[in-house]
Amino acid sequence: MKQRVITAIVALILFIPIVLMGGIWIDVLVCAFAAVGISEIFIMKKQIIVSWDFILALLATVTMAVPDSFFKFLPAFLNKYDIFYIFVMLMLVRTVLSKNKVTFDDAGVYTLAALYIGTGFHFMAAIRNAHLGLAILGYVFAVVWSTDIAAYMVGRKIGKHKLWPVISPNKTWEGSIGAVICAVIIAAIYVTLVPTGRNNAMMIVLAFFLSIVGQMGDLVESAYKRFYGVKDSGKILPGHGGILDRFDSMLFVLPVVAFMGIL
């Protein structure tokens, strides 16, 4: 517990100023997070990260993570998704050149992981750098973090009915429902105190759905960790695991916020 607290304090001391500054600083930070995230996928798969496969997957991930403005130098008929697909094709070519030592399944995992991780972290920076982005990103953090904390505390206190024991045996329906209620309450307090430029009632209702989406993101990460037989996605955050462990819910919630036009 002491190690978890120390790691959390140090991480917040480093993370919060970058979020407050925004701009190029958070663009660089999310690319770093994305790079670590894709490396954790390789490590969970027991794949070598000093390899062409990792380089291609890393480039695909960072392509999705960087701001859209980074690709202004491209001709009008090309965009970031075209660049991403080039790396996907190169990963598929690797299955041939490696004589199936790198399989089609491997290439599929790397492609999906690059899209999932890169897109999620991309929207962390995109939301922050939008108009009133700091307030919106703070709202997302408040909803996700309150969901995580409440799910753990309520589940531990009164949880009896397992939510999805095959995937995550410690999660309960009581914890999940309590988390949604807590997220809605925290969201109501947040939008009352912090102007977001959006309708308060809409943001409170949205918190209900985002809390559920965040919990699904948590379950998805639990599913692939269980598939790969690991407890944590990585060890970069002592006592907390890896980057994917800390941002599993965010990687689901942030794109949903963007897709709903809350930017």
N, C-alpha and C positions, 0 to 999 in steps of 0.2 A: 504493500500500500504506500509506504514512504517513497519508494522508487517511482510509482505511478504519479504521485503528487508532484515530486520534483520535476519529472519529465514534462508534466502538463504545464507547470509554471514556466519552465524554460521555453517550451514550445510557444506558449501564448505571448511571452515577452518578445519573441522573434517574429511571430505571425501577425499579431495585432498592428504593430507600426506599419508593416507592409500593406495590410488591408486598408489602413487609414490613408496612406500615401497614394495607393492606387497607381494608375498609369503603367509605365514600363516596369515598375517594380513588381506589381502583381502579375504582369504578363510573364516575367521571368520566373517568378515563384511557381505559377501553375505549370509551366513547362518542366520545371525541376520535379514537382510532384508527379506529373505524368510519366516522366522518365523513370522515377523510382517505382511507380506503380507497375509499369510494364516489366521492369526487371523482377518484381516480386512474382509476376505470373510465370516468368521463365524459371525462377528458383523453385516455386511450388511444383512446376512440372519436371523439376530436376534436369533442366536444360542448361547448357553452358551459355553464359551471357557474353563471353568473349567469342563471338561467332558472327557470321554474315546474317544468320537468321535474326539474331538479336538486333543488329544494326538496322536491318530493314524494318523490323517491328517498331524499333525506337523511332525511326524517321517517320513511319506512318502515324505513330502516336503523337509525336510533336507536331506533325502537319495538322492534325485535328485540334491540338491544344492552342496553337498560336493564334493571335487575333487575326480576323479576316483581312485587316488592312495590311498585314505582312505580305500579302500576295498581290499587291497593286502593281508590282513590276511585271506580272504575267501578261501575255497577250489577252485581248478581250475574250477570245474563245476558250480560254482556260481558267479554271478556278481551283480552290484547294481540294475539292473532291476529285478532280482529275488527277492531281498530284498524289493524293491518297491511293487512288486506284492503280496508279503506276507502281507504287510500292507493293500493293496487293498482287499484281501480276508478277512482279519480281519474286515475291515469296512463293508463288505457285511454280515459277520457273525453277526455284531451288529444289522443289520436290523431284524434278527431272534430273538436274545436275548432280544431286546428292544420291541418285539411284534409290530413291525412296527411303533413305536414312532420315530425311525430313519428309514426313508424310503429309498427305492432303489434310488429315485431321489436325496436324500441327499447324499448318498454314491457316486453317480455319480458326483455330483458337487464337493465333496471333492477330488475325484480322479483326475478329470480334472484340478481343481485348483492347486493341488499339482504338477502335471506334468507341467502345464503352468508356475507357479511361480518358482518352483524348477529348472527347466531346464533353464529358462531365466537367473536367477541369477547365476547358475552354470557357464554359459558361460562368464559372466562378469569376474569371477576369472580366468577361463581357458584361455581366451584371454589375460588377463593381464600377466599371468605367462608363456605364450609361448614366443618363440624367437621374439624379437622386439615387444613384446606384449603391452608395454606402448604406443608405437607409434600407433599401430593398435587400441587400446582402445581409445586413444585420437581422432583418426579419427572418430570412431563411435560416440563419444560424440559430436564432432564438427558437424557431419551430423544431428544427432537427435536434438540437441539443436538449431541449426540454422533453422531446419525445424519447430520446435515448435514456435520459436520467430517470424519467417517470416510469418507463417500461421496466427498468431494472428495480427501482425502489418499490413500486406497487407489486410487481411480480414476486419479489422476494418477501414482501410483507403478507400478501393475501393470495398469491397465485396458487391455484390448485389444478386448473384445467390446462393441459399442454396445448400450445398453439400449433406447433408443427414438429413433433418429437423426432421424426426421421431426419430432419434437417438441423434443427436447433433445439435440443431437449430441454434447455433451461428456460425457454420463452413460454409465457402463458397467455391465455386469453385475457385474464384479469389485468396483466401488465400491459398488454396491447391496447385494451380499451381505456385503461387509466392514462396511458401515454397520449392517446388522441384527445382526451378531455383536457389534460394538462396543457397540451400544445395549443388548443383553442383558447384557453384562459390566458396563457402567456402571450399569444398573438394579440388578443384583445387589449391587454395592458400595453404591449409594445406599440401598436398603431395609435393608441390614445396619446402616448407620450412622444412618439417620434413621427413627424410628418413624412409620409411615403409618397405623397402625390397621387395616391390611389384611394378609391372608396373604402372606408374602414370596414363596413359590413362585408364587402366582397373579400377583403384580406382575411377577415376572421373566418369566413366560410371556407376560404381557400386553405387555411391552416388545417382544417379537418382532413381534407384530401391529401395535402402534402405530408401530414403525419403518417398516413397509411402508405403513401408512396415511399417515404423514408424507411419505414419498417420492411417494406418489400425489398428495398435495396440492401438492407441488413441481412435479410433471409437469403437473397441471391448470393451474397458473399459467403455466408455460412454454407450454402450448398456447394459452391466450388471448392471451398477449403476442405469440406468433408470428402468430396470426391478425390481430392489430391492427398488426403490423409494428413493435413497439417492443422495445428491449433491456431496459428497466427499467419498472416500473409507475409510477414517479415519481422525484422528485429531492429529496425532503424529507430524506433521509439521505445526505449526500455520500459517495460511494464505495461505498454499499450499495444505492442505488436508493430505492424507495418503501416505504411501510408494508406493502403486499401482498407485496413481495419478501421482507421480513423475517419475515412471519408466515404465509406460504403454507402451510407444513406445519402450523402451529398451528391454522389455521382448519379443518383436517380432523381433527386429533387431539383437540382439546379437546371437540368435541361427542361423539365416539366414547367418550371417557372418561366423559362424563356419561351417555350413553345406556346404558352398561354398568353403571351404578349405583355407580361408584367415588366419587361425591360423599360 
